């Protein structure tokens, strides 16, 4: 599929959009604002994991649900979870749309068990020998984290690339944890390779990627993620997922259809470039 804009110009154009949106003023209205409220690395990653887990639907609704989940747990949700008894967990309600209280309780129990034995979620997503993406790592983490409830409805809230899922929310979480914090948005908490990250693919980023000729596959599934990986790594092999900001920005601007792309490119990119 041919790019609508020549490849070099497409890269420059997307570089500009990514830089425009990866700014600290992006944070307040985005779900990433919830983990930004915390200071300790373990609290940031725990809150980020659960915020990403419920990151679908309207952003305002995600923010409201995430705030309700963590506000009762004080300044350190991890310390709360580690010391909580069964009644303490039952008293909390973690829910968002089809993420029901029973799902929230299972996630809390798994997080409690994890942090009682590990200081971080990071090693759960470590790459294996020869792996060039975090897809297999996501499934390994899923199988350990959700082992007690993999046969329940709650398991659908922890996506499996091996089962064909795009795993948008887990790739979003990994972007937050792994990408550099230099621009003040992502956290860069984990010493892991950002070159292997995958774009969090959803209906909006998928529409923009297809309009730009970056993605041909129609379904937003694991195969589409791999196809988009190839395109984005071709433009920036070291930090391909910074283009998530560009795809988001173009989507937010309403530039979703192929007919709008040329005009948007002309309007945004300086004529003397």
C-alpha atoms as one frame of an Amber mdcrd trajectory, in Angstrom:
protein
   0.000   0.000   0.000   1.538   3.313  -1.082   1.953   6.128   1.420  -0.265
   9.126   0.702   2.748  11.325   1.463   6.256  10.365   0.253   8.097   8.388
   2.931  10.639  11.040   3.963   7.954  13.709   4.140   5.654  11.370   6.046
   8.338  10.818   8.659   9.000  14.559   9.011   5.288  15.243   9.241   4.729
  12.613  11.921   7.834  13.768  13.794   6.253  17.213  13.996   2.917  15.859
  15.222   4.620  13.645  17.809   6.628  16.577  19.146   3.522  18.735  19.221
   1.616  16.284  21.438   4.368  14.824  23.626   4.306  17.834  25.941   3.519
  18.147  29.636   0.292  19.978  28.806  -0.876  16.688  27.251  -1.006  15.112
  30.707  -3.979  16.656  32.594  -6.762  15.335  30.348  -5.120  11.966  29.649
  -5.250   8.778  31.767  -1.491   9.093  32.308  -2.330  11.966  34.686  -3.443
   9.426  37.323  -0.034   7.747  37.865   1.594  11.181  37.620  -0.024  11.952
  40.986   2.303   9.503  42.757   5.974   9.672  43.676   7.233   6.180  44.541
   8.120   4.056  41.483   6.116   1.058  42.723   3.025   3.222  43.200   3.428
   4.840  39.791   3.630   1.484  38.025   0.800  -0.103  40.023  -1.528   2.828
  39.402  -0.426   2.999  35.759  -1.150  -0.701  35.287  -4.694  -0.431  36.579
  -5.381   2.884  34.860  -4.274   1.378  31.550  -6.380  -1.705  32.292  -9.549
   0.406  32.321  -8.435   2.772  29.531 -11.298   2.458  27.098 -14.206   4.773
  26.462 -14.271   8.497  27.128 -11.092   9.834  28.706 -13.084  11.813  31.292
 -14.826   8.609  32.381 -11.509   6.746  32.651 -10.112   9.504  34.860 -13.172
   9.444  37.121 -13.074   5.666  37.518  -9.322   5.560  38.182  -9.589   8.329
  40.772 -12.390   6.463  42.578 -10.301   3.284  42.575  -7.190   4.753  44.157
  -8.325   7.703  46.270  -9.264   5.494  49.287  -5.800   3.887  49.242  -3.906
   7.037  50.221  -0.451   8.144  49.143   0.889   4.607  48.591  -1.548   2.133
  46.990   1.143  -0.574  46.998   1.721  -0.227  50.752  -2.041  -0.389  51.248
  -2.345  -3.544  49.133   0.603  -5.318  50.754  -0.794  -4.781  54.259  -4.499
  -5.195  53.450  -6.538  -8.100  54.771  -9.409  -9.745  52.907 -11.984  -7.388
  54.419  -9.940  -4.348  53.420  -9.973  -5.480  49.805 -13.673  -6.299  49.897
 -14.385  -2.772  51.135 -12.864  -1.276  47.975 -14.717  -1.151  44.675 -12.634
  -1.195  41.515 -15.000  -0.945  38.563 -15.341   0.745  35.167 -18.012   0.012
  32.581 -17.781  -3.781  31.944 -14.869  -4.072  34.380 -17.032  -5.230  37.279
 -16.294  -5.220  41.037 -15.579  -8.949  40.904 -12.930  -8.254  38.246 -11.480
  -5.455  40.353 -11.239  -7.704  43.392  -9.336 -10.350  41.422  -6.910  -7.760
  40.099  -6.381  -6.391  43.609  -5.700  -9.864  44.972  -3.196 -10.573  42.199
  -1.457  -7.225  42.702  -1.301  -7.863  46.426   0.312 -11.259  45.890   2.733
  -9.842  43.342   3.966  -6.993  45.532   4.230  -9.222  48.571   6.887 -11.180
  46.650   8.339  -8.676  44.145   9.314  -5.018  44.288   8.195  -4.270  40.722
   6.090  -5.517  37.826   9.042  -4.966  35.482  10.554  -8.427  35.503   7.165
  -9.870  34.598   7.507  -8.247  31.179  11.175  -9.041  30.521  12.067 -10.057
  26.983  13.169 -13.607  26.318  16.156 -14.593  24.153  15.681 -13.608  20.514
  12.379 -11.788  21.068  11.897  -8.548  19.116   8.750  -7.361  20.842   6.875
  -7.536  24.132   4.071  -9.723  22.783   5.316 -13.001  24.237   6.233 -11.226
  27.483   2.664  -9.987  27.846   1.361 -13.543  27.627   3.942 -14.813  30.111
   2.947 -12.076  32.551  -0.734 -12.828  31.992  -0.280 -16.514  32.711   1.444
 -15.793  36.021  -0.494 -12.758  37.209  -3.942 -14.137  36.374  -3.234 -17.817
  37.022  -5.909 -18.182  39.762  -8.637 -16.741  37.539  -7.649 -17.444  33.923
 -10.826 -19.490  33.515 -13.125 -16.666  34.672 -14.669 -13.695  32.860 -12.081
 -11.431  34.465  -9.348 -12.825  32.209 -10.771 -10.914  29.242  -9.506  -7.708
  30.869  -5.903  -8.889  30.520  -5.409  -9.295  26.790  -3.473 -12.113  25.135
  -1.498 -11.403  21.943  -1.141 -15.169  21.512  -4.926 -15.323  21.203  -4.888
 -12.607  18.533  -5.542  -9.531  20.646  -3.967  -6.160  19.838  -3.498  -5.809
  23.629  -3.878  -2.042  23.300  -4.059  -1.325  27.026  -1.027  -3.409  27.954
   1.035  -1.840  25.177  -0.068   1.556  26.505   1.112   0.579  29.983   4.456
  -0.577  28.590   4.868   2.702  26.713   4.354   4.602  29.958   6.865   2.468
  31.852   9.612   2.018  29.253   9.807   5.187  27.150  12.072   7.969  28.336
  10.777  10.605  30.722  12.872  13.290  29.014   9.817  15.078  27.630   7.937
  14.809  30.917   5.067  12.581  29.766   6.081   8.912  29.907   7.918   7.669
  32.994  10.960   5.681  31.824  10.923   3.708  35.084  12.020   0.391  33.637
  15.438  -0.305  32.174  13.997  -2.049  29.134  14.426  -1.560  25.391  11.973
   0.992  23.877  12.881  -0.102  20.341  10.714  -3.196  20.822   7.599  -1.400
  22.053   4.377  -1.622  20.034   1.890   1.152  19.361  -1.318   0.885  21.442
  -3.634   0.160  18.529  -7.292   1.121  18.832 -10.032   2.257  16.477  -8.734
   5.837  16.291  -5.012   5.165  15.852  -5.936   2.402  13.399  -8.008   4.775
  11.275  -5.212   7.327  11.124  -2.552   4.689  10.378  -4.651   3.343   7.502
  -5.316   6.829   6.139  -1.556   7.436   6.055  -0.775   4.116   4.430   1.046
   2.799   7.485  -1.408  -0.033   7.994  -3.292  -2.148   5.490  -4.940  -4.814
   7.618  -8.561  -3.922   8.402  -8.932  -5.605  11.806  -7.327  -4.068  14.897
  -5.715  -7.290  16.039  -2.306  -8.766  16.775  -1.421  -9.075  13.077  -2.213
  -5.395  12.586   0.018  -4.479  15.537   2.907  -6.386  13.966   2.305  -4.656
  10.629   2.285  -1.240  12.302   5.416  -2.207  14.278   7.222  -2.732  10.983
   6.130   0.651   9.590   6.952   2.686  12.699  10.293   0.981  13.313  11.193
   1.810   9.740  10.870   5.505  10.604  12.489   5.346  14.039  14.092   2.018
  14.979  15.119   3.298  18.413  11.851   4.850  19.628   9.039   3.826  17.257
   6.190   4.305  19.714   6.731   8.041  19.998   4.529   8.093  16.901   1.643
   7.044  19.119   1.451  10.730  20.045   1.242  11.651  16.360  -1.518   9.146
  15.601  -3.421  10.304  18.683  -2.987  13.963  17.733  -4.172  13.428  14.181
  -7.154  11.488  15.482  -8.040  14.145  18.029  -7.816  16.767  15.286 -10.382
  14.782  13.295  -7.937  13.892  10.520  -9.175  10.352  10.066 -10.125  10.064
   6.426  -7.778   9.808   3.494  -9.356  12.848   1.852  -8.283  15.106   4.706
  -4.670  14.022   4.977  -3.190  16.097   2.170  -4.766  19.343   3.376  -3.711
  18.645   6.957  -0.151  17.983   5.837   0.009  21.217   3.823  -1.432  23.242
   6.694   0.821  21.855   9.406   4.247  21.475   7.814   6.091  24.782   7.240
   6.391  25.646   3.540  10.134  26.351   3.835  11.082  22.971   5.319
